Amino acid sequence: MARRRLIAGNWKMNGLARDGRALAETVSRGVAALAERAPDVVLCPPATILSAIASVLGQGPVALGGQDCHDEASGAHTGDIAALMLADVGCRYVIVGHSERRQGHNENDARVRAKAKAAHEAGLIAIVCIGETLAERDSGRAFDVVRGQLAGSLPLDAGASNTVVAYEPVWAIGTGRNATAAQVGEAHALIRGELTRRAGDAGNVRILYGGSVKASNAQELLAVDDVDGALVGGASLKADEFLAIVRAGLS
Ligand code: PEP
């Protein structure tokens, strides 16, 4: 079965309401102009402006996503956001296990899996990020790491309708240095193989590549087997650049 491409923009800790609204408006208009050939598109702004961006996106073709969620439904977790709160503000997706959370907030696979499970319980699609560091790649352990993170981070109920996997080699994130098409192809083939061994329709989960995707390399990366879309950081903050990546994902 053909998988619909997904282009996700992760704004990270960037964006105040006015600029964010303008960016979302331009992206929404650009995606609408592509009509039914457009891939699925999701914007993940900072939590403070989710509500403002939800109003801009409305019922248009671009979905809203959170950048992280807590693994519990509610409680004494100052500063955290529950998956249900994201759903309440209009999100359809949430990123979990981003390397900046794994490294900067000490999140391990078990935590990421619990967050993905919480996302599913709230009716959200979890974008589960995995990927090796440069040291792990240089020491020949990249595939073991990716295999381990995948097994540890996906909840048992992960399937094509509630989960997206993002392969993001840490050394390619925000560095301007993307993985080569051959490196991406190898990693995605490995991930597809692992997903296929899981229960249900997990073999059909979409796999995104993330790591310095930009207008100039999107076409090549999206053409690689088993690359079902892209998770875009820096380039998602520029409407022209992001829309060019979306167009590279046209069907
Ligand atoms: C990311 O944050 O997930 C990412 C891939 O960032 P960038 O595109 O800036 O490398």
Residues whose N, C-alpha, C, O or C-beta is under 5 A from the ligand:
A	BS01	PEP	N10 A172 I173 G174 T175 G210 G211 S212 V213 L231 V232 G233 G234 A235
